[in-house]
Amino acid sequence: MHNKHRSEIDSRILAEAAEWFALFRSGSANQSETTQWKIWLAEHPDHRAAWDRVEFHIDRFKSLPPKVSLAALTAPDLSRRRAIQNLLVLGVVGLSSWQFSRGRYWQEWTADYHVAQSETKTITLADGSTVILDSGSALNIEYTPDLRRLQLVSGEIYIETAPDNTDRHRPFVVDTQEGRVRALGTRFSVSQQVDYSQVAVFADKVEIQPASPNTLKQILSAGQEARFISTRVEPIQHNNLDQPPWSQGVIIADNIPLSEFLLQLNRYRKGYVTCAPEIADMRIIGSFPLKDTDRILASLETNLPVKLSRPFPFWVKVLPR
């Protein structure tokens, strides 16, 4: 199994994958370039992992024609199920009906709440708890007499829990593909990646229960975070944040490669930003407000030995100066 989000993917490979991806989305790739891409993809497992990672982050709606995807993105949450069903009947969706209806895309589009690329959304739950959905996230909500349950289909959410407003003292849980996170009166975030889930705690505590039977639970306290899969919780890491930077409208770059920074930026921008592989390892440090992503790109050009190129209106390439 490929890990699309592992940090050890080489920055140059990640940049190459983003370049290939943007080329195909531009519609200008010829047969020779398609053949070269297939060769590149088969050369090394990391090429496939990088391709999958870029695809997961910056193009959740590639199977829909542009006009159709725009209409679906702007449709009210509660009407999305019917809208997608109609699209399937009309035959305008690029994926087969079986693949779309059974796979991750169908789960995302039919979720109770779905946030389009480049947007975030804040919702207040029936008990007064607050949930902020990150760009491209999808979430189902189920409140029963015995349980307050969120199902994170994709993306990331930040939660500020409130006490149960009934006399049942119902547990508050977040289910992911890998297991269950139980709030113990807290502020925390949960991220659903392709091969793992991640939890960060900003106040009080949470309990992680991986999905496989007989696996040990893990308690996380404020200032701690951890990844987990269905069979185990990975070693606990530390953070000193008050809440996720994206929930405050910023990206914080802590000495990360340019290719990784641009991959994050793509989540909050309409269109695609890539960089030349030879500058993929350039380190980025700083706090960048997400309100104006063009301004972020301009600041890179001003403060780094790079220049911006626009092969197509939606595609910005960062090149060495």
KEKE-3310 file (N, C-alpha, C; in steps of 0.2 Angstrom, whole numbers, plus 5000, padded with zeros to 4 digits):
npx = (5004:5003:5009:5002:5004:5016:5030:5042:5043:5053:5057:5059:5053:5040:5037:5039:5028:5018:5020:5017:5004:4997:5000:4992:4979:4978:4975:4983:4992:5001:5002:5015:5020:5011:5015:5028:5025:5019:5030:5038:5030:5030:5043:5048:5042:5040:5036:5023:5017:5019:5012:4999:4998:4998:4987:4977:4976:4974:4965:4950:4939:4941:4934:4923:4915:4920:4909:4899:4905:4907:4893:4889:4898:4893:4880:4867:4871:4862:4855:4864:4865:4854:4857:4869:4865:4857:4866:4873:4863:4861:4873:4884:4895:4912:4918:4914:4897:4897:4910:4910:4899:4902:4914:4927:4924:4910:4906:4911:4904:4891:4890:4884:4889:4899:4914:4920:4935:4947:4939:4932:4922:4911:4901:4888:4883:4869:4870:4877:4891:4905:4911:4924:4926:4939:4947:4940:4935:4924:4909:4899:4885:4878:4867:4861:4850:4859:4872:4884:4889:4901:4906:4920:4923:4933:4947:4950:4945:4941:4937:4927:4921:4905:4896:4885:4868:4858:4851:4858:4871:4879:4892:4904:4910:4922:4922:4934:4941:4951:4947:4941:4939:4937:4930:4936:4930:4935:4946:4950:4958:4954:4961:4958:4967:4974:4979:4980:4974:4975:4977:4976:4978:4971:4966:4962:4958:4959:4953:4959:4954:4959:4952:4954:4950:4954:4965:4975:4969:4973:4977:4977:4984:4982:4992:4998:5000:4995:4997:4986:4983:4972:4977:4985:4992:5003:5019:5018:5018:5023:5015:5014:5003:4988:4977:4973:4982:4976:4962:4962:4964:4977:4993:5006:5023:5036:5050:5049:5050:5049:5041:5032:5026:5019:5010:5002:4997:4989:4977:4969:4967:4960:4964:4980:4997:5013:5031:5047:5057:5071:5071:5064:5067:5070:5069:5055:5049:5038:5023:5008:4994:4979:4969:4972:4979:4986:4994:5002:5010:5016:5024:5033:5040:5046:5054:5062:5074:5066:5054:5038:5028:5015:5008:4995:4979:4975:4986:5000:5017:5032:5048:5066:5075)
npy = (4994:5011:5025:5040:5052:5052:5060:5058:5057:5062:5079:5084:5074:5075:5088:5085:5077:5085:5094:5086:5083:5095:5098:5088:5092:5104:5101:5100:5090:5079:5064:5059:5065:5059:5046:5047:5051:5039:5031:5037:5036:5022:5020:5021:5016:5028:5038:5034:5036:5049:5055:5051:5057:5071:5071:5068:5079:5091:5089:5085:5084:5080:5071:5077:5087:5104:5114:5106:5102:5114:5118:5108:5110:5122:5119:5117:5109:5099:5095:5089:5075:5071:5079:5073:5060:5063:5067:5055:5047:5055:5053:5061:5060:5057:5045:5028:5023:5013:5014:5027:5028:5019:5022:5033:5046:5046:5045:5057:5067:5064:5067:5074:5087:5096:5103:5114:5115:5127:5133:5135:5130:5134:5126:5124:5113:5102:5102:5113:5112:5116:5115:5116:5115:5110:5115:5106:5096:5083:5078:5068:5068:5062:5061:5052:5045:5040:5043:5055:5057:5060:5057:5057:5059:5064:5074:5087:5092:5104:5104:5111:5105:5105:5103:5089:5092:5085:5074:5063:5062:5059:5051:5060:5057:5055:5046:5038:5031:5023:5021:5026:5042:5048:5062:5070:5081:5094:5103:5099:5092:5082:5073:5065:5055:5047:5034:5034:5041:5057:5065:5079:5088:5102:5106:5099:5082:5067:5051:5038:5025:5012:5003:4989:4974:4971:4980:4992:5006:5024:5038:5055:5071:5089:5098:5087:5076:5063:5050:5037:5020:5007:4996:5001:5015:5027:5033:5047:5064:5081:5097:5115:5123:5133:5131:5123:5130:5133:5134:5147:5154:5154:5149:5140:5139:5130:5129:5121:5111:5120:5113:5106:5116:5123:5113:5112:5125:5124:5119:5129:5137:5142:5133:5129:5127:5125:5120:5121:5106:5108:5118:5113:5109:5121:5130:5135:5147:5155:5164:5164:5173:5166:5173:5180:5172:5175:5186:5179:5172:5182:5187:5177:5178:5191:5189:5178:5169:5167:5166:5169:5160:5159:5147:5144:5151:5146:5140:5142:5143:5141:5146:5145:5160)
npz = (5000:4996:5004:5003:5009:5016:5024:5019:5005:4992:4989:4976:4968:4971:4966:4953:4951:4953:4942:4931:4934:4933:4919:4913:4917:4910:4898:4887:4885:4874:4864:4865:4877:4886:4886:4891:4904:4909:4909:4918:4929:4932:4935:4948:4965:4973:4964:4960:4973:4975:4965:4968:4980:4976:4968:4977:4986:4977:4967:4969:4961:4948:4940:4935:4922:4919:4920:4926:4938:4944:4946:4955:4966:4971:4975:4987:5003:5007:4995:4988:4986:4978:4967:4962:4960:4949:4940:4937:4931:4920:4914:4913:4921:4923:4928:4930:4934:4944:4950:4954:4963:4973:4978:4985:4980:4979:4992:4997:4990:4994:5007:5023:5025:5015:5009:4997:4987:4991:5001:5018:5031:5045:5057:5068:5080:5086:5100:5103:5101:5091:5074:5063:5046:5035:5019:5006:5013:5020:5029:5039:5051:5065:5077:5091:5103:5112:5108:5101:5086:5074:5057:5049:5033:5023:5022:5035:5051:5064:5081:5094:5108:5116:5132:5134:5130:5135:5147:5146:5145:5133:5124:5114:5098:5085:5070:5059:5045:5050:5064:5080:5088:5104:5112:5127:5134:5126:5115:5098:5084:5069:5056:5041:5031:5017:5020:5034:5049:5059:5074:5084:5099:5108:5119:5135:5134:5123:5117:5108:5098:5089:5074:5073:5081:5098:5100:5108:5117:5116:5126:5122:5127:5130:5119:5112:5098:5086:5074:5068:5063:5058:5066:5076:5086:5082:5088:5100:5096:5099:5100:5099:5097:5097:5090:5074:5061:5049:5052:5057:5046:5040:5033:5041:5038:5043:5040:5028:5013:4997:4987:4996:5003:4992:4989:5000:4999:4987:4991:4995:4985:4969:4955:4950:4957:4954:4956:4949:4948:4951:4961:4971:4984:4991:5006:5016:5026:5038:5041:5033:5027:5021:5014:5003:4990:4979:4983:4992:4983:4976:4986:4988:4976:4978:4989:4987:4976:4964:4951:4943:4932:4920:4912:4908:4912:4924:4930:4939:4938:4948:4946:4944:4946)
capx = (5000:5006:5007:5001:5005:5022:5034:5049:5044:5058:5053:5059:5048:5034:5037:5038:5021:5013:5020:5013:4997:4995:5000:4986:4973:4978:4972:4988:4997:5001:5003:5022:5020:5007:5019:5033:5022:5018:5036:5040:5026:5032:5051:5049:5036:5039:5033:5016:5015:5019:5006:4993:4997:4996:4980:4972:4976:4973:4960:4945:4933:4943:4930:4917:4916:4921:4903:4895:4908:4905:4886:4889:4901:4889:4874:4866:4873:4856:4852:4869:4864:4850:4861:4874:4861:4854:4872:4874:4858:4862:4879:4889:4901:4918:4919:4908:4892:4899:4916:4908:4894:4905:4921:4928:4921:4903:4905:4912:4899:4884:4891:4880:4892:4905:4917:4923:4942:4948:4934:4931:4915:4910:4894:4886:4879:4863:4872:4881:4898:4907:4915:4926:4929:4945:4945:4940:4933:4917:4908:4892:4883:4873:4865:4856:4848:4865:4879:4885:4894:4903:4910:4925:4924:4939:4949:4951:4940:4943:4931:4926:4915:4901:4893:4879:4862:4853:4853:4860:4878:4881:4899:4905:4915:4923:4924:4937:4942:4955:4945:4937:4942:4932:4932:4935:4929:4941:4947:4955:4957:4955:4962:4957:4971:4972:4982:4980:4971:4979:4973:4980:4974:4973:4964:4960:4961:4954:4955:4960:4953:4960:4947:4955:4949:4959:4970:4975:4967:4978:4975:4981:4982:4983:4999:5000:4996:4998:4994:4985:4980:4967:4980:4990:4993:5010:5022:5015:5022:5021:5014:5013:4998:4982:4972:4976:4983:4971:4956:4963:4966:4984:4998:5013:5028:5041:5056:5047:5052:5044:5036:5027:5022:5014:5005:4997:4993:4984:4971:4966:4967:4957:4969:4986:5003:5019:5037:5052:5060:5077:5070:5059:5070:5071:5065:5050:5048:5034:5016:5005:4987:4976:4964:4974:4984:4990:4999:5007:5014:5020:5029:5039:5044:5049:5059:5066:5077:5061:5050:5032:5026:5008:5007:4988:4976:4974:4992:5006:5024:5037:5054:5072:5076)
capy = (5000:5017:5031:5046:5058:5052:5066:5056:5058:5067:5085:5085:5069:5079:5094:5082:5074:5091:5097:5081:5083:5102:5097:5084:5096:5109:5098:5101:5085:5075:5057:5058:5066:5054:5040:5049:5051:5032:5028:5040:5033:5015:5020:5020:5017:5034:5042:5033:5039:5057:5056:5050:5062:5077:5070:5068:5086:5097:5089:5080:5084:5079:5067:5081:5092:5110:5117:5102:5102:5121:5118:5104:5113:5127:5116:5116:5102:5094:5093:5086:5068:5071:5081:5068:5054:5065:5067:5048:5045:5058:5050:5066:5059:5053:5038:5023:5023:5009:5017:5034:5027:5014:5024:5039:5052:5046:5046:5064:5071:5063:5068:5079:5093:5095:5110:5115:5117:5134:5136:5132:5131:5133:5124:5123:5106:5103:5102:5119:5111:5120:5111:5120:5110:5113:5115:5099:5091:5080:5076:5066:5069:5057:5062:5047:5046:5037:5045:5061:5054:5063:5053:5061:5055:5066:5081:5089:5096:5106:5104:5113:5102:5107:5098:5087:5096:5081:5071:5056:5062:5055:5052:5063:5053:5056:5040:5039:5024:5019:5020:5031:5047:5051:5068:5070:5088:5096:5106:5095:5092:5076:5073:5059:5055:5041:5028:5035:5047:5060:5069:5084:5090:5108:5107:5093:5075:5063:5044:5035:5018:5009:4999:4982:4971:4970:4985:4996:5013:5029:5044:5061:5077:5095:5099:5081:5074:5056:5047:5030:5016:5002:4992:5004:5022:5029:5037:5053:5070:5087:5103:5121:5127:5134:5127:5122:5137:5134:5137:5154:5157:5155:5143:5141:5135:5129:5126:5115:5112:5123:5109:5104:5122:5124:5108:5115:5131:5122:5117:5135:5141:5139:5133:5125:5130:5120:5123:5117:5101:5110:5122:5110:5108:5127:5130:5141:5149:5161:5163:5167:5173:5163:5177:5182:5168:5179:5190:5174:5170:5188:5188:5172:5181:5196:5187:5172:5170:5164:5170:5166:5159:5157:5144:5144:5155:5143:5136:5146:5139:5144:5144:5148:5166)
capz = (5000:4995:5008:4999:5013:5020:5023:5016:4998:4990:4986:4968:4965:4973:4961:4946:4950:4952:4935:4927:4935:4930:4912:4910:4918:4906:4892:4882:4885:4868:4865:4868:4884:4890:4886:4895:4910:4911:4910:4924:4935:4933:4937:4956:4969:4975:4959:4961:4979:4974:4960:4972:4985:4973:4966:4983:4988:4973:4962:4971:4957:4941:4935:4933:4918:4923:4922:4930:4944:4947:4949:4961:4971:4974:4977:4994:5005:5008:4989:4984:4985:4972:4961:4960:4957:4942:4935:4935:4927:4913:4911:4912:4926:4919:4931:4929:4940:4950:4953:4958:4969:4978:4980:4990:4978:4980:4999:4998:4987:4997:5014:5025:5024:5010:5008:4991:4987:4993:5006:5024:5034:5052:5058:5075:5081:5090:5107:5104:5099:5085:5070:5057:5041:5031:5012:5003:5018:5020:5035:5041:5058:5067:5084:5093:5110:5116:5105:5097:5082:5068:5053:5044:5026:5020:5024:5042:5055:5071:5085:5101:5110:5122:5136:5131:5132:5137:5153:5145:5145:5127:5122:5108:5095:5078:5067:5053:5042:5055:5071:5083:5093:5109:5116:5134:5136:5123:5108:5095:5076:5066:5049:5037:5025:5013:5023:5041:5052:5063:5079:5088:5105:5110:5126:5139:5132:5119:5118:5102:5098:5082:5073:5073:5088:5103:5099:5114:5117:5118:5128:5121:5131:5126:5116:5109:5092:5084:5068:5069:5058:5061:5071:5081:5087:5081:5094:5101:5095:5103:5096:5104:5094:5101:5086:5068:5058:5043:5055:5058:5040:5039:5033:5044:5035:5048:5037:5024:5006:4993:4984:5001:5004:4987:4989:5005:4996:4982:4995:4997:4979:4963:4950:4952:4958:4955:4955:4945:4952:4954:4967:4975:4991:4994:5012:5017:5033:5039:5042:5026:5027:5015:5011:4996:4989:4974:4987:4994:4977:4975:4991:4986:4970:4980:4994:4985:4970:4960:4947:4942:4925:4920:4906:4907:4917:4930:4932:4940:4939:4951:4942:4947:4943)
cpx = (5004:5004:5007:5004:5012:5027:5040:5049:5048:5054:5054:5054:5041:5032:5036:5031:5017:5014:5016:5006:4994:4995:4994:4980:4973:4975:4977:4993:4996:5003:5010:5023:5017:5012:5025:5031:5021:5025:5039:5036:5028:5040:5052:5043:5034:5036:5025:5014:5015:5013:5000:4992:4995:4989:4975:4971:4973:4968:4955:4940:4935:4939:4924:4919:4916:4914:4899:4898:4907:4898:4886:4892:4897:4882:4873:4868:4868:4853:4858:4868:4860:4853:4866:4871:4859:4860:4873:4869:4859:4868:4884:4896:4906:4919:4913:4903:4894:4905:4914:4904:4897:4911:4921:4924:4913:4902:4906:4906:4892:4885:4886:4882:4898:4907:4921:4931:4942:4943:4935:4924:4915:4902:4894:4881:4874:4864:4876:4889:4899:4912:4917:4929:4934:4943:4945:4937:4925:4915:4900:4891:4877:4872:4860:4854:4855:4872:4878:4890:4895:4907:4914:4926:4931:4941:4951:4946:4943:4937:4932:4920:4911:4898:4887:4873:4856:4855:4856:4868:4881:4888:4899:4911:4916:4926:4928:4938:4946:4953:4941:4941:4936:4934:4931:4935:4935:4940:4952:4953:4958:4956:4962:4962:4970:4974:4982:4976:4976:4975:4978:4975:4976:4971:4961:4962:4956:4957:4954:4959:4953:4954:4948:4953:4955:4966:4969:4973:4973:4975:4980:4979:4984:4991:5002:4996:4999:4994:4992:4982:4975:4970:4984:4990:5000:5012:5019:5020:5019:5020:5013:5008:4992:4976:4975:4976:4978:4964:4956:4965:4973:4988:5004:5018:5034:5047:5055:5049:5047:5039:5030:5023:5017:5009:5000:4993:4988:4977:4966:4966:4964:4962:4975:4992:5008:5025:5042:5056:5067:5077:5065:5061:5071:5066:5061:5049:5044:5027:5012:4998:4984:4971:4966:4980:4989:4996:5004:5012:5019:5026:5035:5043:5048:5055:5063:5069:5072:5057:5044:5031:5019:5007:5000:4985:4976:4980:4997:5012:5029:5044:5060:5073:5083)
cpy = (5006:5022:5037:5052:5057:5057:5064:5056:5064:5073:5086:5080:5072:5084:5091:5080:5080:5094:5092:5082:5090:5101:5094:5088:5102:5107:5098:5095:5081:5068:5055:5059:5061:5047:5041:5048:5043:5029:5031:5037:5026:5015:5018:5020:5024:5039:5041:5036:5046:5059:5056:5055:5069:5077:5071:5075:5091:5095:5083:5080:5083:5075:5071:5086:5099:5113:5113:5102:5109:5121:5114:5107:5119:5125:5116:5109:5097:5091:5089:5079:5067:5073:5076:5062:5056:5065:5060:5046:5048:5056:5055:5065:5055:5046:5034:5024:5019:5012:5023:5032:5023:5017:5030:5045:5052:5048:5054:5068:5070:5064:5074:5086:5092:5102:5110:5117:5125:5137:5132:5134:5130:5131:5123:5117:5107:5104:5109:5118:5114:5115:5116:5115:5114:5112:5107:5094:5089:5077:5074:5067:5065:5058:5057:5049:5044:5040:5051:5059:5059:5058:5057:5057:5057:5073:5082:5093:5098:5107:5107:5110:5106:5102:5095:5090:5092:5078:5064:5056:5058:5056:5056:5060:5056:5049:5042:5032:5020:5018:5026:5035:5049:5057:5067:5077:5092:5100:5102:5095:5084:5076:5066:5059:5048:5034:5029:5041:5050:5064:5073:5087:5097:5110:5101:5087:5072:5056:5041:5028:5015:5004:4992:4980:4970:4974:4990:5003:5018:5035:5050:5067:5083:5096:5092:5080:5067:5054:5040:5027:5011:4998:4995:5012:5023:5033:5044:5059:5076:5093:5109:5126:5128:5131:5127:5129:5138:5136:5144:5158:5159:5148:5145:5137:5135:5125:5120:5116:5116:5119:5107:5110:5123:5119:5110:5121:5130:5121:5123:5140:5138:5139:5129:5129:5125:5124:5118:5112:5104:5115:5119:5109:5115:5128:5136:5141:5155:5159:5167:5167:5170:5167:5179:5178:5171:5183:5185:5173:5176:5189:5183:5175:5187:5194:5181:5173:5165:5169:5166:5166:5157:5153:5144:5148:5152:5140:5141:5141:5143:5142:5148:5155:5166)
cpz = (5000:5001:5005:5002:5017:5018:5019:5009:4996:4987:4979:4965:4966:4968:4954:4945:4949:4945:4930:4928:4932:4922:4909:4911:4913:4899:4886:4881:4878:4870:4868:4875:4889:4891:4891:4903:4913:4912:4917:4930:4937:4935:4944:4959:4972:4970:4959:4967:4979:4970:4964:4977:4982:4971:4972:4986:4984:4968:4964:4966:4949:4937:4933:4927:4921:4925:4926:4937:4948:4950:4955:4967:4975:4976:4984:4997:5005:5001:4985:4982:4978:4966:4958:4956:4950:4937:4933:4930:4920:4910:4910:4917:4922:4922:4930:4935:4946:4954:4957:4964:4974:4981:4984:4987:4979:4988:5001:4996:4991:5004:5016:5024:5020:5008:5002:4992:4987:4998:5012:5026:5041:5053:5066:5076:5085:5097:5108:5102:5092:5081:5064:5052:5036:5024:5010:5008:5017:5026:5036:5049:5059:5075:5086:5100:5115:5113:5101:5092:5075:5064:5048:5038:5023:5023:5032:5045:5062:5075:5092:5104:5116:5126:5133:5134:5134:5144:5153:5145:5139:5126:5115:5104:5088:5075:5060:5050:5046:5062:5073:5088:5097:5112:5123:5136:5133:5117:5104:5087:5074:5059:5046:5031:5022:5016:5031:5043:5057:5068:5083:5093:5107:5117:5129:5135:5127:5119:5110:5102:5091:5081:5074:5080:5092:5103:5105:5112:5119:5120:5126:5125:5127:5125:5113:5103:5090:5078:5071:5063:5062:5066:5076:5081:5086:5087:5094:5100:5099:5098:5101:5101:5098:5097:5079:5064:5053:5046:5057:5052:5038:5037:5037:5041:5040:5044:5032:5017:5002:4990:4989:5002:4999:4987:4994:5002:4991:4985:4995:4991:4973:4958:4953:4952:4959:4955:4951:4950:4955:4960:4972:4983:4994:5000:5013:5024:5034:5040:5036:5027:5020:5012:5004:4994:4983:4978:4990:4989:4976:4980:4990:4981:4973:4985:4992:4978:4965:4956:4945:4934:4925:4913:4903:4913:4924:4933:4932:4942:4943:4949:4945:4943:4940)
residu = (MET:HIS:ASN:LYS:HIS:ARG:SER:GLU:ILE:ASP:SER:ARG:ILE:LEU:ALA:GLU:ALA:ALA:GLU:TRP:PHE:ALA:LEU:PHE:ARG:SER:GLY:SER:ALA:ASN:GLN:SER:GLU:THR:THR:GLN:TRP:LYS:ILE:TRP:LEU:ALA:GLU:HIS:PRO:ASP:HIS:ARG:ALA:ALA:TRP:ASP:ARG:VAL:GLU:PHE:HIS:ILE:ASP:ARG:PHE:LYS:SER:LEU:PRO:PRO:LYS:VAL:SER:LEU:ALA:ALA:LEU:THR:ALA:PRO:ASP:LEU:SER:ARG:ARG:ARG:ALA:ILE:GLN:ASN:LEU:LEU:VAL:LEU:GLY:VAL:VAL:GLY:LEU:SER:SER:TRP:GLN:PHE:SER:ARG:GLY:ARG:TYR:TRP:GLN:GLU:TRP:THR:ALA:ASP:TYR:HIS:VAL:ALA:GLN:SER:GLU:THR:LYS:THR:ILE:THR:LEU:ALA:ASP:GLY:SER:THR:VAL:ILE:LEU:ASP:SER:GLY:SER:ALA:LEU:ASN:ILE:GLU:TYR:THR:PRO:ASP:LEU:ARG:ARG:LEU:GLN:LEU:VAL:SER:GLY:GLU:ILE:TYR:ILE:GLU:THR:ALA:PRO:ASP:ASN:THR:ASP:ARG:HIS:ARG:PRO:PHE:VAL:VAL:ASP:THR:GLN:GLU:GLY:ARG:VAL:ARG:ALA:LEU:GLY:THR:ARG:PHE:SER:VAL:SER:GLN:GLN:VAL:ASP:TYR:SER:GLN:VAL:ALA:VAL:PHE:ALA:ASP:LYS:VAL:GLU:ILE:GLN:PRO:ALA:SER:PRO:ASN:THR:LEU:LYS:GLN:ILE:LEU:SER:ALA:GLY:GLN:GLU:ALA:ARG:PHE:ILE:SER:THR:ARG:VAL:GLU:PRO:ILE:GLN:HIS:ASN:ASN:LEU:ASP:GLN:PRO:PRO:TRP:SER:GLN:GLY:VAL:ILE:ILE:ALA:ASP:ASN:ILE:PRO:LEU:SER:GLU:PHE:LEU:LEU:GLN:LEU:ASN:ARG:TYR:ARG:LYS:GLY:TYR:VAL:THR:CYS:ALA:PRO:GLU:ILE:ALA:ASP:MET:ARG:ILE:ILE:GLY:SER:PHE:PRO:LEU:LYS:ASP:THR:ASP:ARG:ILE:LEU:ALA:SER:LEU:GLU:THR:ASN:LEU:PRO:VAL:LYS:LEU:SER:ARG:PRO:PHE:PRO:PHE:TRP:VAL:LYS:VAL:LEU:PRO:ARG)
# end
